[in-house]
Amino acid sequence: MDFIYKRLVENNDELAASALKSQVLDPASKYYGGIIDETGIARASHHSTPVYIAAWAAALVNPDSRFYHSESLAASLELAAAFMLNRQHPDGTISLGSTNYNSPPDTGFVIGGVAQIYQLLAGHDWSVLQPIAAKLKLFLERTIPAMLTGGCHTPNHRWVLTAALAQLYDIFQRPELLARADEWLAEGLDITADGEWTERSNGIYNAVSNVALYHTARVLHRPELLDSVRRNLRMMVYLIHPSGEVVTDYSGRQDFGQTYDMATYYTIYRLMAAHDKDPLFAAMCDYAAAFVKRPDGVNNNALLHVLLYPEVGETLRDLERAELPDQYACMLNQHHPMNEHLNLIDAVGHHLKIQHSSMHLAFGAPVVRIREKDKSITIMPQTPSFFSLRHGKVRLLGIKLSTSFSPGIVKFDQLTAQDGVYRLGVVMEKGYNGPIPQQHLPLSAKGPVSPWYLLPHQHRPMTHLQTHELQVEIKQNSSDWTVRIHSDEREDVFTQLTFILGNEGAAEGENLQDAGDGKYFLKSGSMTYRVEEDSIEISSGAFEHLLPILREDQHPTGCQYVHVNLVTPFDRTFTVRLL
Protein backbone atom coordinates (compact mmCIF):
# COMPACT_ATOMS: atom_id res chain seq x y z
CA MET A 1 0.00 0.00 0.00
CA ASP A 2 1.32 3.47 -0.91
CA PHE A 3 2.78 5.16 2.20
CA ILE A 4 0.91 8.43 1.73
CA TYR A 5 -2.38 6.67 1.06
CA LYS A 6 -1.86 4.37 4.06
CA ARG A 7 -1.34 7.36 6.35
CA LEU A 8 -4.45 9.10 4.96
CA VAL A 9 -6.51 6.00 5.70
CA GLU A 10 -5.09 5.61 9.21
CA ASN A 11 -5.65 9.28 10.03
CA ASN A 12 -9.17 9.10 8.64
CA ASP A 13 -9.99 6.02 10.72
CA GLU A 14 -8.75 7.76 13.86
CA LEU A 15 -10.91 10.79 13.10
CA ALA A 16 -13.91 8.58 12.32
CA ALA A 17 -13.54 6.79 15.65
CA SER A 18 -13.11 9.97 17.69
CA ALA A 19 -16.14 11.61 16.04
CA LEU A 20 -18.38 8.81 17.28
CA LYS A 21 -17.70 9.95 20.84
CA SER A 22 -18.84 13.50 20.05
CA GLN A 23 -22.07 12.78 18.17
CA VAL A 24 -25.21 14.18 19.76
CA LEU A 25 -27.49 11.21 20.41
CA ASP A 26 -30.31 12.91 22.31
CA PRO A 27 -33.38 12.86 20.01
CA ALA A 28 -34.77 15.86 21.88
CA SER A 29 -31.77 18.02 20.99
CA LYS A 30 -31.93 20.33 17.99
CA TYR A 31 -28.36 19.17 17.31
CA TYR A 32 -29.38 15.48 17.17
CA GLY A 33 -27.00 13.61 14.88
CA GLY A 34 -24.45 16.39 14.65
CA ILE A 35 -20.89 16.21 15.96
CA ILE A 36 -19.89 18.64 18.69
CA ASP A 37 -16.89 20.73 17.70
CA GLU A 38 -14.59 23.12 19.57
CA THR A 39 -17.46 25.58 20.09
CA GLY A 40 -19.33 23.10 22.28
CA ILE A 41 -22.19 22.67 19.82
CA ALA A 42 -22.67 20.85 16.52
CA ARG A 43 -22.64 23.00 13.39
CA ALA A 44 -23.37 22.40 9.72
CA SER A 45 -20.43 24.49 8.46
CA HIS A 46 -17.52 23.21 6.40
CA HIS A 47 -15.08 22.81 9.30
CA SER A 48 -17.61 21.12 11.58
CA THR A 49 -20.04 18.18 11.16
CA PRO A 50 -19.51 17.82 7.37
CA VAL A 51 -15.82 17.08 8.04
CA TYR A 52 -16.85 14.03 10.07
CA ILE A 53 -19.49 13.03 7.55
CA ALA A 54 -16.69 12.93 4.98
CA ALA A 55 -14.52 10.84 7.30
CA TRP A 56 -17.31 8.34 7.93
CA ALA A 57 -18.26 8.13 4.25
CA ALA A 58 -14.64 7.59 3.19
CA ALA A 59 -14.22 4.85 5.81
CA LEU A 60 -17.44 3.04 4.89
CA VAL A 61 -16.64 2.67 1.17
CA ASN A 62 -12.93 1.92 1.54
CA PRO A 63 -11.92 -1.77 1.85
CA ASP A 64 -8.66 -0.63 3.44
CA SER A 65 -10.50 1.00 6.36
CA ARG A 66 -11.28 -0.86 9.56
CA PHE A 67 -14.81 0.61 9.29
CA TYR A 68 -15.50 -0.77 5.81
CA HIS A 69 -19.23 -1.59 5.54
CA SER A 70 -19.75 -1.06 9.27
CA GLU A 71 -23.52 -0.96 9.76
CA SER A 72 -23.22 0.81 13.11
CA LEU A 73 -21.08 3.56 11.55
CA ALA A 74 -23.55 3.79 8.65
CA ALA A 75 -26.33 4.39 11.19
CA SER A 76 -24.29 7.21 12.72
CA LEU A 77 -23.69 8.66 9.27
CA GLU A 78 -27.41 8.62 8.49
CA LEU A 79 -28.10 10.55 11.69
CA ALA A 80 -25.48 13.10 10.69
CA ALA A 81 -27.01 13.46 7.22
CA ALA A 82 -30.40 14.08 8.85
CA PHE A 83 -28.74 16.67 11.09
CA MET A 84 -27.61 18.55 7.98
CA LEU A 85 -31.18 18.67 6.71
CA ASN A 86 -32.47 19.79 10.11
CA ARG A 87 -29.93 22.60 10.44
CA GLN A 88 -30.42 23.81 6.88
CA HIS A 89 -32.37 27.08 6.83
CA PRO A 90 -35.62 27.34 4.86
CA ASP A 91 -33.78 29.38 2.21
CA GLY A 92 -31.38 26.45 1.64
CA THR A 93 -28.38 28.00 3.34
CA ILE A 94 -26.42 27.06 6.44
CA SER A 95 -24.71 29.40 8.89
CA LEU A 96 -20.99 29.44 9.57
CA GLY A 97 -21.76 29.93 13.27
CA SER A 98 -18.82 32.07 14.30
CA THR A 99 -20.25 34.72 11.95
CA ASN A 100 -21.99 34.69 8.51
CA TYR A 101 -25.55 33.61 9.19
CA ASN A 102 -27.74 32.26 6.36
CA SER A 103 -24.58 32.43 4.32
CA PRO A 104 -24.49 31.58 0.60
CA PRO A 105 -20.66 31.42 0.45
CA ASP A 106 -20.38 29.18 3.52
CA THR A 107 -23.10 27.00 2.02
CA GLY A 108 -20.92 26.92 -1.10
CA PHE A 109 -18.00 25.59 0.94
CA VAL A 110 -20.22 22.80 2.29
CA ILE A 111 -21.57 21.97 -1.18
CA GLY A 112 -17.98 21.62 -2.37
CA GLY A 113 -17.55 18.67 -0.01
CA VAL A 114 -21.06 17.23 0.26
CA ALA A 115 -21.33 16.94 -3.53
CA GLN A 116 -18.22 14.74 -3.48
CA ILE A 117 -19.51 12.70 -0.53
CA TYR A 118 -22.81 12.15 -2.33
CA GLN A 119 -21.04 11.01 -5.50
CA LEU A 120 -18.83 8.66 -3.49
CA LEU A 121 -21.77 7.06 -1.67
CA ALA A 122 -24.12 6.97 -4.67
CA GLY A 123 -21.48 5.23 -6.75
CA HIS A 124 -20.75 2.53 -4.16
CA ASP A 125 -22.48 -0.81 -4.41
CA TRP A 126 -23.90 -1.25 -0.91
CA SER A 127 -27.61 -0.71 -0.43
CA VAL A 128 -27.19 0.51 3.16
CA LEU A 129 -25.66 3.72 1.85
CA GLN A 130 -28.43 4.68 -0.55
CA PRO A 131 -30.80 6.30 2.01
CA ILE A 132 -27.86 8.34 3.26
CA ALA A 133 -26.97 9.40 -0.27
CA ALA A 134 -30.60 10.39 -0.81
CA LYS A 135 -30.55 12.67 2.25
CA LEU A 136 -27.35 14.34 1.08
CA LYS A 137 -28.79 14.79 -2.41
CA LEU A 138 -31.86 16.43 -0.88
CA PHE A 139 -29.59 18.75 1.11
CA LEU A 140 -27.80 19.72 -2.10
CA GLU A 141 -31.03 20.22 -4.03
CA ARG A 142 -32.33 22.55 -1.32
CA THR A 143 -29.25 24.77 -1.71
CA ILE A 144 -29.95 25.55 -5.38
CA PRO A 145 -32.19 28.63 -4.83
CA ALA A 146 -29.53 30.22 -2.60
CA MET A 147 -26.76 29.43 -5.07
CA LEU A 148 -28.78 30.99 -7.89
CA THR A 149 -29.35 34.22 -5.96
CA GLY A 150 -26.72 34.41 -3.22
CA GLY A 151 -23.78 36.78 -2.96
CA CYS A 152 -20.32 36.84 -1.42
CA HIS A 153 -18.14 38.80 0.96
CA THR A 154 -14.53 38.15 -0.02
CA PRO A 155 -12.73 37.63 -3.35
CA ASN A 156 -12.31 33.87 -2.91
CA HIS A 157 -16.02 33.46 -2.10
CA ARG A 158 -16.79 34.09 -5.77
CA TRP A 159 -14.86 31.01 -6.84
CA VAL A 160 -16.29 28.93 -3.99
CA LEU A 161 -19.78 29.85 -5.21
CA THR A 162 -18.82 29.18 -8.83
CA ALA A 163 -17.47 25.74 -7.92
CA ALA A 164 -20.62 24.97 -5.93
CA LEU A 165 -22.76 25.92 -8.92
CA ALA A 166 -20.65 23.72 -11.18
CA GLN A 167 -20.80 20.74 -8.80
CA LEU A 168 -24.57 21.12 -8.43
CA TYR A 169 -24.85 21.20 -12.22
CA ASP A 170 -22.81 17.99 -12.37
CA ILE A 171 -25.52 16.30 -10.30
CA PHE A 172 -28.77 18.02 -11.30
CA GLN A 173 -28.04 19.25 -14.87
CA ARG A 174 -30.03 22.47 -14.44
CA PRO A 175 -28.86 25.06 -17.02
CA GLU A 176 -29.59 28.04 -14.77
CA LEU A 177 -26.73 26.87 -12.56
CA LEU A 178 -24.35 27.35 -15.48
CA ALA A 179 -25.76 30.79 -16.19
CA ARG A 180 -25.15 31.90 -12.60
CA ALA A 181 -21.60 30.49 -12.66
CA ASP A 182 -20.93 32.52 -15.81
CA GLU A 183 -22.09 35.67 -14.01
CA TRP A 184 -19.37 35.21 -11.41
CA LEU A 185 -16.72 34.22 -13.94
CA ALA A 186 -17.52 37.32 -16.00
CA GLU A 187 -15.84 39.40 -13.27
CA GLY A 188 -12.47 38.00 -14.35
CA LEU A 189 -9.84 36.25 -12.26
CA ASP A 190 -7.99 38.25 -9.63
CA ILE A 191 -4.46 36.88 -9.94
CA THR A 192 -1.11 38.36 -10.95
CA ALA A 193 1.09 36.99 -13.71
CA ASP A 194 3.32 35.47 -11.03
CA GLY A 195 0.40 33.68 -9.38
CA GLU A 196 -0.71 35.78 -6.44
CA TRP A 197 -4.41 35.93 -5.57
CA THR A 198 -5.97 39.14 -4.25
CA GLU A 199 -5.98 38.06 -0.61
CA ARG A 200 -2.27 37.07 -0.65
CA SER A 201 -3.21 34.27 1.72
CA ASN A 202 -0.59 31.56 1.33
CA GLY A 203 -1.80 29.79 4.45
CA ILE A 204 -5.52 29.48 3.65
CA TYR A 205 -7.21 31.06 0.68
CA ASN A 206 -4.78 30.26 -2.13
CA ALA A 207 -5.71 26.61 -1.76
CA VAL A 208 -9.41 27.49 -1.49
CA SER A 209 -9.39 29.37 -4.81
CA ASN A 210 -7.23 26.73 -6.50
CA VAL A 211 -9.43 23.77 -5.55
CA ALA A 212 -12.61 25.68 -6.40
CA LEU A 213 -11.40 26.66 -9.87
CA TYR A 214 -10.14 23.12 -10.54
CA HIS A 215 -13.65 21.73 -10.05
CA THR A 216 -15.18 24.59 -12.03
CA ALA A 217 -12.83 23.91 -14.93
CA ARG A 218 -13.44 20.15 -14.71
CA VAL A 219 -17.23 20.28 -14.72
CA LEU A 220 -17.74 23.23 -17.05
CA HIS A 221 -15.02 22.16 -19.50
CA ARG A 222 -13.20 25.46 -19.05
CA PRO A 223 -9.51 24.40 -19.12
CA GLU A 224 -8.38 28.01 -19.39
CA LEU A 225 -9.31 28.45 -15.72
CA LEU A 226 -6.51 26.08 -14.76
CA ASP A 227 -3.86 28.54 -15.91
CA SER A 228 -4.41 30.61 -12.76
CA VAL A 229 -4.18 27.50 -10.61
CA ARG A 230 -0.87 26.55 -12.26
CA ARG A 231 0.56 30.01 -11.69
CA ASN A 232 -0.26 29.97 -8.00
CA LEU A 233 1.11 26.45 -7.53
CA ARG A 234 4.38 27.45 -9.22
CA MET A 235 4.61 30.57 -7.07
CA MET A 236 4.16 28.57 -3.88
CA VAL A 237 7.36 26.63 -4.57
CA TYR A 238 9.18 29.82 -3.47
CA LEU A 239 7.03 30.62 -0.44
CA ILE A 240 8.02 27.86 1.95
CA HIS A 241 10.51 28.10 4.79
CA PRO A 242 12.98 25.21 5.30
CA SER A 243 10.80 23.81 8.12
CA GLY A 244 7.84 23.50 5.77
CA GLU A 245 6.19 26.57 7.28
CA VAL A 246 4.40 28.68 4.69
CA VAL A 247 5.31 32.36 4.30
CA THR A 248 2.39 34.29 5.82
CA ASP A 249 4.27 37.50 6.64
CA TYR A 250 2.27 39.62 4.21
CA SER A 251 -1.13 37.91 4.09
CA GLY A 252 -4.24 40.03 3.72
CA ARG A 253 -6.34 37.56 5.73
CA GLN A 254 -6.43 35.84 9.12
CA ASP A 255 -3.38 33.68 8.39
CA PHE A 256 -1.21 36.83 8.60
CA GLY A 257 1.82 36.05 10.74
CA GLN A 258 0.38 32.70 11.84
CA THR A 259 1.97 29.27 11.40
CA TYR A 260 0.66 27.18 8.50
CA ASP A 261 2.16 24.32 6.54
CA MET A 262 1.61 22.87 3.06
CA ALA A 263 -1.03 20.29 4.04
CA THR A 264 -3.91 22.17 2.41
CA TYR A 265 -2.08 22.12 -0.94
CA TYR A 266 -1.78 18.33 -1.11
CA THR A 267 -5.03 17.74 -3.00
CA ILE A 268 -4.61 20.45 -5.61
CA TYR A 269 -0.97 19.53 -6.30
CA ARG A 270 -2.07 15.91 -6.65
CA LEU A 271 -4.87 16.72 -9.08
CA MET A 272 -2.81 19.16 -11.14
CA ALA A 273 0.26 16.90 -11.21
CA ALA A 274 -1.82 14.17 -12.81
CA HIS A 275 -3.70 16.57 -15.10
CA ASP A 276 -0.52 18.21 -16.42
CA LYS A 277 1.84 15.27 -15.90
CA ASP A 278 4.09 17.82 -14.24
CA PRO A 279 7.15 16.54 -12.29
CA LEU A 280 7.36 19.74 -10.21
CA PHE A 281 3.74 19.46 -9.09
CA ALA A 282 4.27 15.76 -8.36
CA ALA A 283 7.25 16.59 -6.14
CA MET A 284 5.24 19.30 -4.36
CA CYS A 285 2.39 16.83 -3.88
CA ASP A 286 4.75 14.42 -2.11
CA TYR A 287 6.16 17.28 -0.04
CA ALA A 288 2.73 18.57 1.00
CA ALA A 289 1.59 15.04 1.88
CA ALA A 290 4.18 14.89 4.66
CA PHE A 291 2.22 17.59 6.54
CA VAL A 292 -1.29 16.12 6.22
CA LYS A 293 -2.45 15.09 9.69
CA ARG A 294 -6.19 15.63 9.72
CA PRO A 295 -8.68 16.70 7.07
CA ASP A 296 -8.97 20.29 5.98
CA GLY A 297 -12.43 21.77 5.43
CA VAL A 298 -14.86 19.34 3.82
CA ASN A 299 -14.40 21.04 0.42
CA ASN A 300 -10.69 20.07 0.45
CA ASN A 301 -10.67 16.59 1.97
CA ALA A 302 -7.60 14.69 0.77
CA LEU A 303 -8.94 11.13 1.14
CA LEU A 304 -12.22 12.01 -0.59
CA HIS A 305 -10.28 13.06 -3.67
CA VAL A 306 -8.08 9.96 -3.54
CA LEU A 307 -11.13 7.69 -3.46
CA LEU A 308 -13.12 9.64 -6.04
CA TYR A 309 -10.31 9.89 -8.56
CA PRO A 310 -8.29 6.64 -8.34
CA GLU A 311 -6.94 7.21 -11.85
CA VAL A 312 -4.99 10.20 -10.51
CA GLY A 313 -2.98 7.91 -8.26
CA GLU A 314 -2.15 5.64 -11.20
CA THR A 315 -0.85 8.58 -13.22
CA LEU A 316 1.21 9.88 -10.30
CA ARG A 317 2.89 6.53 -9.70
CA ASP A 318 4.53 6.64 -13.14
CA LEU A 319 5.42 10.33 -13.01
CA GLU A 320 8.98 11.57 -12.50
CA ARG A 321 9.66 13.94 -9.62
CA ALA A 322 11.50 17.22 -10.08
CA GLU A 323 14.06 18.33 -7.53
CA LEU A 324 12.58 21.06 -5.35
CA PRO A 325 14.75 24.17 -5.16
CA ASP A 326 16.36 25.07 -1.84
CA GLN A 327 18.62 27.86 -3.12
CA TYR A 328 17.17 30.83 -4.97
CA ALA A 329 16.64 34.58 -4.96
CA CYS A 330 13.62 35.97 -6.76
CA MET A 331 11.26 38.92 -6.73
CA LEU A 332 7.61 38.02 -7.23
CA ASN A 333 5.26 40.52 -8.89
CA GLN A 334 8.18 42.68 -9.96
CA HIS A 335 6.40 43.68 -13.16
CA HIS A 336 2.83 43.78 -11.88
CA PRO A 337 1.25 47.16 -12.79
CA MET A 338 0.19 47.86 -9.21
CA ASN A 339 0.50 51.64 -9.31
CA GLU A 340 -1.28 51.78 -12.65
CA HIS A 341 -4.21 49.87 -11.16
CA LEU A 342 -4.27 51.97 -7.97
CA ASN A 343 -4.43 55.14 -10.04
CA LEU A 344 -7.70 53.94 -11.55
CA ILE A 345 -9.50 53.61 -8.20
CA ASP A 346 -11.05 57.06 -8.07
CA ALA A 347 -12.73 56.53 -11.44
CA VAL A 348 -14.46 53.35 -10.25
CA GLY A 349 -16.72 55.24 -7.87
CA HIS A 350 -16.82 53.04 -4.76
CA HIS A 351 -14.68 55.49 -2.73
CA LEU A 352 -12.90 52.52 -1.11
CA LYS A 353 -16.03 51.45 0.72
CA ILE A 354 -17.04 47.79 0.70
CA GLN A 355 -19.03 45.81 3.25
CA HIS A 356 -17.62 42.82 5.15
CA SER A 357 -14.38 42.70 3.20
CA SER A 358 -11.21 44.63 2.42
CA MET A 359 -10.18 46.38 -0.76
CA HIS A 360 -6.83 44.54 -0.54
CA LEU A 361 -4.84 47.48 -1.88
CA ALA A 362 -1.59 45.56 -1.36
CA PHE A 363 -2.55 43.10 -4.10
CA GLY A 364 0.34 42.64 -6.50
CA ALA A 365 2.97 44.27 -4.28
CA PRO A 366 6.45 42.85 -4.96
CA VAL A 367 7.89 40.25 -2.61
CA VAL A 368 11.53 39.19 -2.44
CA ARG A 369 12.17 35.58 -1.48
CA ILE A 370 15.66 34.26 -0.77
CA ARG A 371 16.42 30.69 0.23
CA GLU A 372 19.81 29.22 1.06
CA LYS A 373 19.15 25.71 2.34
CA ASP A 374 18.21 26.22 6.03
CA LYS A 375 18.07 30.01 5.67
CA SER A 376 14.97 31.80 4.42
CA ILE A 377 14.47 35.53 3.94
CA THR A 378 11.45 37.60 2.92
CA ILE A 379 11.54 41.31 2.05
CA MET A 380 8.23 43.02 1.42
CA PRO A 381 6.53 46.44 1.22
CA GLN A 382 2.88 47.22 2.01
CA THR A 383 2.99 45.23 5.26
CA PRO A 384 3.62 46.00 8.95
CA SER A 385 6.92 44.09 8.78
CA PHE A 386 9.36 44.65 5.92
CA PHE A 387 11.92 41.88 6.61
CA SER A 388 11.81 38.37 8.08
CA LEU A 389 14.42 35.65 8.41
CA ARG A 390 14.69 31.98 9.32
CA HIS A 391 18.08 30.60 10.32
CA GLY A 392 17.79 26.97 11.34
CA LYS A 393 15.39 27.00 14.29
CA VAL A 394 15.71 30.76 14.79
CA ARG A 395 12.69 32.75 13.68
CA LEU A 396 13.12 36.48 13.21
CA LEU A 397 9.44 36.91 12.41
CA GLY A 398 9.80 40.47 11.29
CA ILE A 399 11.36 43.90 11.53
CA LYS A 400 8.92 46.79 11.67
CA LEU A 401 9.19 50.55 11.99
CA SER A 402 6.74 52.84 13.79
CA THR A 403 6.70 56.62 14.00
CA SER A 404 4.81 59.40 15.74
CA PHE A 405 4.35 61.17 12.40
CA SER A 406 1.43 59.20 10.95
CA PRO A 407 1.23 57.90 13.76
CA GLY A 408 1.70 54.13 13.76
CA ILE A 409 3.36 51.37 11.79
CA VAL A 410 5.14 52.40 8.59
CA LYS A 411 4.12 50.47 5.49
CA PHE A 412 6.72 51.05 2.80
CA ASP A 413 5.16 51.43 -0.63
CA GLN A 414 8.26 51.00 -2.81
CA LEU A 415 10.64 48.07 -3.25
CA THR A 416 13.48 47.94 -5.77
CA ALA A 417 16.58 45.80 -6.15
CA GLN A 418 19.91 46.73 -7.70
CA ASP A 419 23.40 45.24 -7.35
CA GLY A 420 22.37 43.05 -4.44
CA VAL A 421 20.83 45.91 -2.44
CA TYR A 422 17.08 45.95 -1.72
CA ARG A 423 15.60 49.40 -1.18
CA LEU A 424 12.29 50.25 0.40
CA GLY A 425 10.88 53.73 0.64
CA VAL A 426 7.87 55.76 1.64
CA VAL A 427 6.89 59.41 1.72
CA MET A 428 4.19 59.94 4.33
CA GLU A 429 1.88 62.94 4.23
CA LYS A 430 -0.11 64.56 6.98
CA GLY A 431 -1.94 67.86 6.76
CA TYR A 432 -4.77 69.76 8.37
CA ASN A 433 -8.34 70.36 7.26
CA GLY A 434 -9.61 73.86 6.65
CA PRO A 435 -13.18 75.13 6.95
CA ILE A 436 -15.74 73.79 4.52
CA PRO A 437 -16.57 76.34 1.81
CA GLN A 438 -19.95 77.98 2.33
CA GLN A 439 -21.47 76.58 -0.87
CA HIS A 440 -20.94 73.02 0.37
CA LEU A 441 -22.40 73.42 3.86
CA PRO A 442 -25.61 71.48 4.58
CA LEU A 443 -28.77 73.01 6.06
CA SER A 444 -27.95 71.38 9.39
CA ALA A 445 -24.99 73.76 9.74
CA LYS A 446 -27.49 76.59 10.26
CA GLY A 447 -29.67 74.60 12.67
CA PRO A 448 -29.62 74.55 16.47
CA VAL A 449 -27.23 71.57 16.33
CA SER A 450 -24.69 70.84 13.62
CA PRO A 451 -23.55 67.21 13.95
CA TRP A 452 -19.96 66.58 12.90
CA TYR A 453 -20.99 63.50 10.92
CA LEU A 454 -23.40 65.52 8.74
CA LEU A 455 -20.67 67.81 7.48
CA PRO A 456 -19.21 67.08 4.00
CA HIS A 457 -15.63 66.67 5.15
CA GLN A 458 -14.52 65.74 1.64
CA HIS A 459 -14.72 69.43 0.71
CA ARG A 460 -12.31 70.65 3.38
CA PRO A 461 -9.19 72.19 1.79
CA MET A 462 -5.85 70.84 2.97
CA THR A 463 -3.59 73.22 4.90
CA HIS A 464 -0.02 72.94 6.14
CA LEU A 465 0.66 69.65 4.36
CA GLN A 466 3.71 67.98 5.88
CA THR A 467 5.80 65.11 4.53
CA HIS A 468 8.19 62.65 6.12
CA GLU A 469 10.41 60.34 4.08
CA LEU A 470 11.95 57.10 5.30
CA GLN A 471 14.17 54.71 3.37
CA VAL A 472 15.58 51.27 4.10
CA GLU A 473 18.50 49.57 2.37
CA ILE A 474 18.95 45.84 2.98
CA LYS A 475 22.07 44.00 1.95
CA GLN A 476 23.30 40.44 2.36
CA ASN A 477 26.92 39.84 3.30
CA SER A 478 28.83 36.60 3.83
CA SER A 479 27.51 35.95 7.35
CA ASP A 480 25.07 38.74 8.09
CA TRP A 481 22.39 41.07 6.81
CA THR A 482 22.70 44.83 7.19
CA VAL A 483 19.62 47.01 7.44
CA ARG A 484 20.30 50.71 6.93
CA ILE A 485 17.41 52.99 7.91
CA HIS A 486 17.55 56.71 7.29
CA SER A 487 15.09 59.57 7.56
CA ASP A 488 14.82 62.97 5.97
CA GLU A 489 15.89 66.02 7.95
CA ARG A 490 12.60 66.50 9.82
CA GLU A 491 13.41 66.81 13.51
CA ASP A 492 12.05 65.10 16.61
CA VAL A 493 9.84 62.44 15.11
CA PHE A 494 9.72 59.64 17.66
CA THR A 495 10.58 56.38 15.93
CA GLN A 496 10.75 52.79 17.12
CA LEU A 497 12.40 49.93 15.26
CA THR A 498 11.17 46.53 16.46
CA PHE A 499 12.68 43.09 15.96
CA ILE A 500 9.93 40.46 16.31
CA LEU A 501 11.20 37.08 17.52
CA GLY A 502 9.60 33.71 18.10
CA ASN A 503 8.55 32.83 21.63
CA GLU A 504 10.57 29.62 21.66
CA GLY A 505 14.03 31.23 22.02
CA ALA A 506 16.00 33.18 24.60
CA ALA A 507 17.03 36.82 24.18
CA GLU A 508 20.21 37.89 26.00
CA GLY A 509 22.44 40.97 26.06
CA GLU A 510 24.35 43.18 28.49
CA ASN A 511 22.41 46.27 27.41
CA LEU A 512 19.09 44.51 26.86
CA GLN A 513 16.44 45.85 29.25
CA ASP A 514 13.63 43.43 30.07
CA ALA A 515 10.35 45.40 30.03
CA GLY A 516 8.19 42.37 30.86
CA ASP A 517 5.60 40.45 28.83
CA GLY A 518 8.21 39.43 26.25
CA LYS A 519 9.23 43.03 25.47
CA TYR A 520 12.80 44.32 25.60
CA PHE A 521 14.72 47.52 24.83
CA LEU A 522 18.14 47.21 23.22
CA LYS A 523 19.65 50.41 24.61
CA SER A 524 23.07 50.01 23.00
CA GLY A 525 25.47 47.41 21.71
CA SER A 526 24.29 43.97 20.64
CA MET A 527 22.09 41.10 21.79
CA THR A 528 21.78 37.43 20.89
CA TYR A 529 18.72 35.31 20.31
CA ARG A 530 19.18 31.56 20.61
CA VAL A 531 17.02 28.52 19.89
CA GLU A 532 18.89 25.34 20.82
CA GLU A 533 22.04 25.24 18.66
CA ASP A 534 21.02 28.10 16.34
CA SER A 535 21.42 31.79 17.13
CA ILE A 536 21.63 35.30 15.68
CA GLU A 537 23.18 38.52 16.92
CA ILE A 538 21.37 41.84 16.49
CA SER A 539 23.21 45.17 16.75
CA SER A 540 23.34 48.04 17.51
CA GLY A 541 20.85 49.38 20.01
CA ALA A 542 19.72 52.92 20.82
CA PHE A 543 17.48 54.56 23.42
CA GLU A 544 16.98 58.12 22.22
CA HIS A 545 13.49 58.52 23.72
CA LEU A 546 11.62 56.90 26.61
CA LEU A 547 8.31 55.94 24.98
CA PRO A 548 7.54 52.23 25.50
CA ILE A 549 5.18 52.12 22.54
CA LEU A 550 4.10 54.62 19.88
CA ARG A 551 0.48 55.56 19.25
CA GLU A 552 -1.47 53.27 16.90
CA ASP A 553 1.18 50.54 17.13
CA GLN A 554 0.21 47.05 18.26
CA HIS A 555 2.20 44.06 19.49
CA PRO A 556 0.20 40.80 19.30
CA THR A 557 0.84 38.16 21.95
CA GLY A 558 2.83 35.00 21.30
CA CYS A 559 6.06 36.75 20.23
CA GLN A 560 9.04 38.51 21.77
CA TYR A 561 9.76 42.13 20.85
CA VAL A 562 13.09 43.92 20.94
CA HIS A 563 12.71 47.70 20.53
CA VAL A 564 15.25 50.28 19.44
CA ASN A 565 14.15 53.86 20.15
CA LEU A 566 15.24 56.56 17.67
CA VAL A 567 14.56 60.24 17.12
CA THR A 568 14.82 61.86 13.68
CA PRO A 569 16.87 62.77 11.84
CA PHE A 570 18.87 59.55 11.79
CA ASP A 571 20.92 57.35 9.52
CA ARG A 572 21.54 54.06 11.30
CA THR A 573 22.72 50.66 10.14
CA PHE A 574 21.66 47.53 12.00
CA THR A 575 23.21 44.12 11.59
CA VAL A 576 21.63 40.68 11.89
CA ARG A 577 24.55 38.28 12.15
CA LEU A 578 23.99 34.55 11.63
CA LEU A 579 25.96 32.61 14.25
Buried (B, 14 or more C-beta within 10 A) or exposed (E): EEEBBEBBBEBBBEBBBEBBEEBBEEEEEEBBBBBBBEEEBBBBBBBBBBBBBBBBBBBBBBEBBEBBBBEEBBEBBBBBBBBBBEBBBEBBBBBBBEEBEBBBBBBBBBBBBBBBBBBBBBEBEEEBBEEBBBBBBBBBBBBBEBBBEBEBBBBBBBBBBBBBBBBBBBBEEBEEBBEBBEBBBEEEBBBBBBBBBBBBBBBBBBBBBBBBBBBBBBBBEBEEBBEBBBBBBBBBBBBBBBBBBBBBBBBBBEBBBBBBBBBBBBBBBBBBBBBBBBBBBBBBBBBBBBBBEEBBBBBBBBBBBBBBBEEBBEBBEEBEBBEEEEEEBBBBBBEBEBEEEEEEEEEEEEEEEEEEEBEBBBBBBBBBBBBBEBBBBBBBBBBBBBBBBBBBBBBBBBBBBBBBBBBBBBBBBBBEBEEEEBBBBBEBEEEEEEEBEEEEBEEEBEEEEEEEEEBEEEBBEEEEEEEBEBBBBBBBEEEBBBBBBBBBEBEEBBBBBBBBBBEEBEBEBEBBBEBEEBBBBBBBEBBBBBBEEBBBBBBBBBBEBEBEBBEEBEBEEEBBBBBBBBBBEBEBEBBBBBB
